[in-house]
Amino acid sequence: MRANITKQLDKILSRYSGEKSDLIPVLQEAQESFGYLPEGVMQRIAKFLRLPESTVYGVSTFYAQFKLVPTGKRLVKICRGTACHVRGGAHILHEVEKQLGIKPGETSTDLSNSLETIACFGSCALAPVMVVNKDVYGRMTTTKVEQILAKTK
């Protein structure tokens, strides 16, 4: 593991007591810090929490929030919930795919963009919804997609 990653991980782990119940919060902090969960980081977390590596890997693959490969600097999420679907969510997704040149679940080769679909954001009154990093954009249109993606580069 690179020295800067080790140092960042040491800082994260220093806030925890090493209890098994710390697993998900530690994984969340590590992912927030690194953008994903590198294999060496998960191994170190397993050792710190005195858990089998398979347990740490199992938890990190069970929850959709955890990523095992780097994601793009800009993460675009499109809601596929019922309200968003009825109000044109498929058109929004198609436009984002066209603009970014990637499909859901993919990351651009230069790691600038990742695209995901989500079952529901819980923002149905704003349907259709697109989230770019942590910013929620509602009442989306294909024109708005282009404007927002240009603005958030």
URQUI-V239185 format. One record per pair of residues at least 12 apart in sequence whose C-alpha atoms are under 8 Angstrom apart, sorted by the first residue. I is the first residue (numbers start at 1). J is the second residue. If there is no record, write none. Layout:
I;J
I;J
This chain:
1;40
1;41
5;34
8;33
9;30
9;41
12;26
12;29
12;30
13;26
13;45
13;48
18;48
18;49
18;50
19;49
20;49
20;50
20;51
22;49
23;45
23;49
23;56
24;59
26;45
27;42
27;45
27;60
27;66
28;66
31;66
31;67
35;67
35;70
35;71
36;66
36;67
36;68
36;69
36;70
36;71
37;66
37;67
37;68
37;69
38;68
38;69
39;68
42;56
42;57
43;56
70;111
71;107
71;111
71;113
71;114
72;107
72;108
72;110
72;111
72;112
72;113
72;114
73;111
73;112
73;113
73;114
74;112
74;113
74;114
74;132
74;133
74;153
75;113
75;114
75;115
75;116
75;131
75;132
75;133
76;113
76;114
76;115
76;116
76;130
76;131
76;132
76;133
77;115
77;116
77;117
77;118
77;130
77;131
77;132
78;92
78;93
78;115
78;116
78;117
78;118
78;129
78;130
78;131
79;117
79;118
79;119
79;120
79;121
79;128
79;129
79;130
80;117
80;118
80;119
80;120
81;118
81;119
81;120
81;121
82;120
83;124
83;127
83;128
84;124
84;127
84;128
84;129
85;128
87;127
87;128
88;128
89;127
89;128
89;129
91;142
92;128
92;140
92;141
92;142
92;145
95;142
95;145
95;146
96;145
96;146
97;115
99;146
100;113
102;114
102;115
103;115
104;116
104;117
105;117
126;138
126;139
127;139
127;140
128;140
132;152
